[in-house]
């Protein structure tokens, strides 16, 4: 793999097709690997969150999620080949898993969302095997009993792929700290993807995503939830762009 230094992290400079090839390799190796997908919000959080930094430093696959990262990479003269957002990768991963007979487990989203997403995905990709869905309660990451329950649930069905839809930095830190306890060949940290697939949250139109305006669409759709991220936090990305130039 071609890994490049980018701002306060690294990026595996891959196309979508190359990513799916690496997925096969990591599953075959069975070394409890995990995947993170940095975007503007993650880059900002990485500056101050030590646990997130550690999770990123040991991630097996780091994929650029967002047009701003692509633009910045060109200005830095280290161009990233392709934007591989979690929401674009997830359907491709499901299609690929159906062909390869990989079993999947969904952890995250609100009650019932993962199950709804699973139903829709199984209809869309014939042969896709989703062996479990679980929506943990708030604060579960600090509850040893709940974490033991989740670990047992995952181990009982022995998936090849675990999808964490818990938001950053919770999902990345969990993937890092519990990768050996969960004992799953490959874990993906994919944020809102289950909400998108369940139809609870609409994705931005293709043209907006390609123009780097997905954030504006999400702000329009969920102003209260997204205000803190996009208005109060992510402006710091401009400072970091100058810092790492």
Kinemage of the C-alpha trace (Angstrom):
@kinemage 1
@onewidth
@group {chain A} dominant
@subgroup {mainchain}
@vectorlist {calphas} color= white
{ca unk a 1} P 0.000 0.000 0.000
{ca unk a 2} L 1.057 3.564 -0.653
{ca unk a 3} L 0.713 5.487 2.637
{ca unk a 4} L 1.411 9.217 2.623
{ca unk a 5} L 1.807 11.763 5.420
{ca unk a 6} L -1.136 14.157 5.458
{ca unk a 7} L -1.516 16.994 7.979
{ca unk a 8} L -1.697 15.342 11.437
{ca unk a 9} L -2.311 11.811 10.170
{ca unk a 10} L -1.453 9.497 7.290
{ca unk a 11} L -3.570 8.370 4.337
{ca unk a 12} L -3.532 5.125 2.375
{ca unk a 13} L -3.561 6.490 -1.161
{ca unk a 14} L -5.945 4.019 -2.795
{ca unk a 15} L -8.822 3.886 -5.251
{ca unk a 16} L -12.108 2.197 -4.291
{ca unk a 17} L -11.140 -0.904 -6.283
{ca unk a 18} L -7.752 -1.083 -4.558
{ca unk a 19} L -9.449 -0.658 -1.181
{ca unk a 20} L -11.644 -3.708 -1.747
{ca unk a 21} L -8.555 -5.719 -2.680
{ca unk a 22} L -6.926 -4.679 0.611
{ca unk a 23} L -10.139 -5.663 2.446
{ca unk a 24} L -9.691 -9.233 1.176
{ca unk a 25} L -6.036 -9.289 2.266
{ca unk a 26} L -6.821 -7.995 5.775
{ca unk a 27} L -9.658 -10.489 6.272
{ca unk a 28} L -7.428 -13.359 5.153
{ca unk a 29} L -4.692 -12.282 7.587
{ca unk a 30} L -7.170 -12.421 10.519
{ca unk a 31} L -5.208 -10.025 12.691
{ca unk a 32} L -8.144 -7.985 14.059
{ca unk a 33} L -7.532 -5.016 11.740
{ca unk a 34} L -9.600 -1.822 11.675
{ca unk a 35} L -10.302 0.986 9.215
{ca unk a 36} L -10.730 4.728 9.850
{ca unk a 37} L -11.970 7.352 7.382
{ca unk a 38} L -10.637 10.831 8.256
{ca unk a 39} L -12.550 13.932 7.223
{ca unk a 40} L -12.253 17.620 8.196
{ca unk a 41} L -13.902 16.965 11.579
{ca unk a 42} L -11.486 14.125 12.381
{ca unk a 43} L -8.435 16.213 11.443
{ca unk a 44} L -9.598 18.905 13.890
{ca unk a 45} L -10.260 16.360 16.681
{ca unk a 46} L -6.869 14.688 16.145
{ca unk a 47} L -5.106 17.865 17.306
{ca unk a 48} L -6.341 17.510 20.874
{ca unk a 49} L -7.703 14.004 21.470
{ca unk a 50} L -4.887 11.680 22.579
{ca unk a 51} L -6.989 8.494 22.469
{ca unk a 52} L -8.085 9.292 18.921
{ca unk a 53} L -4.458 9.952 17.932
{ca unk a 54} L -3.475 6.537 19.278
{ca unk a 55} L -6.357 4.865 17.427
{ca unk a 56} L -5.271 6.514 14.179
{ca unk a 57} L -1.598 5.674 14.707
{ca unk a 58} L -2.384 1.936 14.851
{ca unk a 59} L -5.139 1.783 12.203
{ca unk a 60} L -4.540 -0.752 9.440
{ca unk a 61} L -6.287 1.286 6.750
{ca unk a 62} L -6.793 5.087 6.644
{ca unk a 63} L -9.029 6.367 3.821
{ca unk a 64} L -9.676 9.996 2.850
{ca unk a 65} L -13.330 10.901 3.466
{ca unk a 66} L -14.182 14.278 1.962
{ca unk a 67} L -13.383 16.540 -0.964
{ca unk a 68} L -11.581 19.159 1.188
{ca unk a 69} L -8.878 16.579 1.952
{ca unk a 70} L -8.474 15.880 -1.773
{ca unk a 71} L -8.164 19.613 -2.525
{ca unk a 72} L -5.642 20.172 0.255
{ca unk a 73} L -3.559 17.172 -0.884
{ca unk a 74} L -3.238 18.770 -4.336
{ca unk a 75} L -2.142 22.095 -2.830
{ca unk a 76} L 0.423 20.179 -0.733
{ca unk a 77} L 1.570 18.455 -3.962
{ca unk a 78} L 0.831 15.020 -2.514
{ca unk a 79} L -2.393 14.277 -4.402
{ca unk a 80} L -4.775 11.690 -2.959
{ca unk a 81} L -6.163 9.493 -5.747
{ca unk a 82} L -9.803 9.322 -4.708
{ca unk a 83} L -12.305 10.370 -2.054
{ca unk a 84} L -13.453 7.192 -0.301
{ca unk a 85} L -16.130 8.346 2.106
{ca unk a 86} L -17.666 5.852 4.497
{ca unk a 87} L -21.073 6.338 2.896
{ca unk a 88} L -19.653 5.490 -0.553
{ca unk a 89} L -17.529 2.616 0.720
{ca unk a 90} L -20.272 0.900 2.735
{ca unk a 91} L -22.554 -0.122 -0.184
{ca unk a 92} L -19.509 -1.304 -2.156
{ca unk a 93} L -18.406 -3.293 0.884
{ca unk a 94} L -21.868 -4.900 1.187
{ca unk a 95} L -21.870 -5.833 -2.506
{ca unk a 96} L -18.359 -7.255 -2.160
{ca unk a 97} L -19.282 -9.180 1.016
{ca unk a 98} L -22.282 -10.780 -0.724
{ca unk a 99} L -19.963 -12.070 -3.462
{ca unk a 100} L -17.263 -13.260 -1.060
{ca unk a 101} L -19.632 -14.707 1.588
{ca unk a 102} L -18.328 -12.410 4.324
{ca unk a 103} L -20.552 -12.246 7.403
{ca unk a 104} L -21.253 -8.768 8.823
{ca unk a 105} L -22.296 -7.424 12.235
{ca unk a 106} L -23.709 -3.900 12.756
{ca unk a 107} L -23.043 -2.082 16.031
{ca unk a 108} L -24.463 1.404 16.566
{ca unk a 109} L -27.165 3.890 15.476
{ca unk a 110} L -30.450 4.349 17.350
{ca unk a 111} L -32.708 1.453 18.349
{ca unk a 112} L -34.072 -0.338 15.272
{ca unk a 113} L -32.003 1.605 12.719
{ca unk a 114} L -29.344 -1.075 12.187
{ca unk a 115} L -32.003 -3.789 11.759
{ca unk a 116} L -33.888 -1.644 9.244
{ca unk a 117} L -30.662 -0.974 7.321
{ca unk a 118} L -29.872 -4.718 7.389
{ca unk a 119} L -33.272 -5.602 5.883
{ca unk a 120} L -32.864 -3.111 3.052
{ca unk a 121} L -29.281 -4.160 2.326
{ca unk a 122} L -30.178 -7.874 2.219
{ca unk a 123} L -32.895 -7.090 -0.331
{ca unk a 124} L -30.490 -5.014 -2.397
{ca unk a 125} L -27.513 -7.390 -2.287
{ca unk a 126} L -28.722 -10.970 -2.621
{ca unk a 127} L -26.702 -13.366 -0.506
{ca unk a 128} L -25.482 -10.708 1.942
{ca unk a 129} L -25.259 -12.281 5.403
{ca unk a 130} L -25.777 -9.876 8.298
{ca unk a 131} L -25.481 -12.046 11.389
{ca unk a 132} L -26.286 -9.469 14.063
{ca unk a 133} L -27.340 -5.899 14.864
{ca unk a 134} L -27.131 -4.119 18.191
{ca unk a 135} L -27.802 -0.559 19.317
{ca unk a 136} L -25.930 0.035 22.597
{ca unk a 137} L -27.284 2.459 25.226
{ca unk a 138} L -25.764 5.875 25.843
{ca unk a 139} L -22.565 5.687 27.848
{ca unk a 140} L -22.021 1.998 27.103
{ca unk a 141} L -18.305 2.625 26.513
{ca unk a 142} L -17.906 3.258 30.267
{ca unk a 143} L -20.036 0.274 31.349
{ca unk a 144} L -18.019 -2.945 31.719
{ca unk a 145} L -21.172 -5.117 31.893
{ca unk a 146} L -22.480 -3.662 28.628
{ca unk a 147} L -19.087 -4.016 26.945
{ca unk a 148} L -18.926 -7.670 28.021
{ca unk a 149} L -22.420 -8.181 26.575
{ca unk a 150} L -21.394 -6.621 23.251
{ca unk a 151} L -18.216 -8.702 23.134
{ca unk a 152} L -20.204 -11.907 23.749
{ca unk a 153} L -22.797 -10.979 21.098
{ca unk a 154} L -20.121 -10.402 18.460
{ca unk a 155} L -18.112 -13.513 19.345
{ca unk a 156} L -21.224 -15.729 19.307
{ca unk a 157} L -21.817 -15.091 15.579
{ca unk a 158} L -18.164 -14.876 14.469
{ca unk a 159} L -18.442 -12.194 11.727
{ca unk a 160} L -15.729 -11.401 9.197
{ca unk a 161} L -16.617 -7.680 9.245
{ca unk a 162} L -17.813 -5.437 12.093
{ca unk a 163} L -19.423 -2.091 11.223
{ca unk a 164} L -19.222 0.553 13.976
{ca unk a 165} L -21.713 3.388 13.498
{ca unk a 166} L -21.101 5.301 16.727
{ca unk a 167} L -19.616 8.603 15.562
{ca unk a 168} L -16.113 9.984 15.989
{ca unk a 169} L -14.141 9.657 18.254
{ca unk a 170} L -16.124 6.929 20.080
{ca unk a 171} L -16.057 4.373 17.250
{ca unk a 172} L -12.335 4.775 16.477
{ca unk a 173} L -11.328 4.517 20.135
{ca unk a 174} L -13.545 1.439 20.608
{ca unk a 175} L -12.123 -0.214 17.466
{ca unk a 176} L -8.602 0.372 18.764
{ca unk a 177} L -9.129 -0.627 22.393
{ca unk a 178} L -11.383 -3.650 21.768
{ca unk a 179} L -10.034 -5.051 18.502
{ca unk a 180} L -8.559 -8.103 20.220
{ca unk a 181} L -11.524 -8.602 22.560
{ca unk a 182} L -14.004 -8.526 19.652
{ca unk a 183} L -11.662 -10.758 17.624
{ca unk a 184} L -13.137 -9.759 14.240
{ca unk a 185} L -10.835 -9.891 11.173
{ca unk a 186} L -11.842 -6.400 9.998
{ca unk a 187} L -13.688 -3.520 11.687
{ca unk a 188} L -14.894 -0.369 9.893
{ca unk a 189} L -15.621 2.958 11.631
{ca unk a 190} L -18.385 4.364 9.432
{ca unk a 191} L -20.389 6.957 11.381
{ca unk a 192} L -23.818 7.721 9.926
{ca unk a 193} L -23.819 5.019 7.232
{ca unk a 194} L -26.522 2.879 8.885
{ca unk a 195} L -28.808 5.928 9.115
{ca unk a 196} L -28.283 6.565 5.412
{ca unk a 197} L -28.985 2.949 4.435
{ca unk a 198} L -32.053 2.736 6.702
{ca unk a 199} L -33.429 5.881 5.063
{ca unk a 200} L -33.571 7.794 8.368
{ca unk a 201} L -31.131 10.422 7.085
{ca unk a 202} L -30.954 11.421 3.426
{ca unk a 203} L -27.554 11.685 1.801
{ca unk a 204} L -26.624 14.819 -0.100
{ca unk a 205} L -27.267 14.721 -3.870
{ca unk a 206} L -24.343 13.384 -5.879
{ca unk a 207} L -23.467 16.784 -7.330
{ca unk a 208} L -23.222 18.336 -3.849
{ca unk a 209} L -20.983 15.533 -2.557
{ca unk a 210} L -18.727 15.844 -5.615
{ca unk a 211} L -18.543 19.613 -5.141
{ca unk a 212} L -17.519 19.226 -1.492
{ca unk a 213} L -20.850 20.555 -0.235
{ca unk a 214} L -22.111 17.508 1.640
{ca unk a 215} L -21.550 19.396 4.917
{ca unk a 216} L -23.972 22.152 3.771
{ca unk a 217} L -26.664 19.596 2.991
{ca unk a 218} L -26.277 17.887 6.367
{ca unk a 219} L -26.334 21.271 8.096
{ca unk a 220} L -29.602 22.071 6.283
{ca unk a 221} L -31.125 18.699 7.233
{ca unk a 222} L -29.894 18.544 10.871
{ca unk a 223} L -29.061 22.138 11.908
{ca unk a 224} L -29.108 21.587 15.696
{ca unk a 225} L -26.899 18.500 15.629
{ca unk a 226} L -24.468 19.758 12.994
{ca unk a 227} L -24.076 23.374 14.166
{ca unk a 228} L -21.439 22.559 16.774
{ca unk a 229} L -19.391 20.445 14.359
{ca unk a 230} L -19.473 22.602 11.257
{ca unk a 231} L -19.673 26.114 12.740
{ca unk a 232} L -18.005 25.976 16.161
{ca unk a 233} L -15.329 23.344 15.502
{ca unk a 234} L -14.444 22.756 11.844
{ca unk a 235} L -13.333 26.334 11.103
{ca unk a 236} L -10.115 25.287 12.897
{ca unk a 237} L -9.282 23.195 9.822
{ca unk a 238} L -8.199 26.413 8.044
{ca unk a 239} L -5.590 27.057 10.769
{ca unk a 240} L -4.370 23.467 10.512
{ca unk a 241} L -4.111 23.759 6.730
{ca unk a 242} L -1.600 26.609 7.215
{ca unk a 243} L 0.166 24.850 10.107
{ca unk a 244} L 0.913 21.707 8.061
{ca unk a 245} L 1.687 23.437 4.753
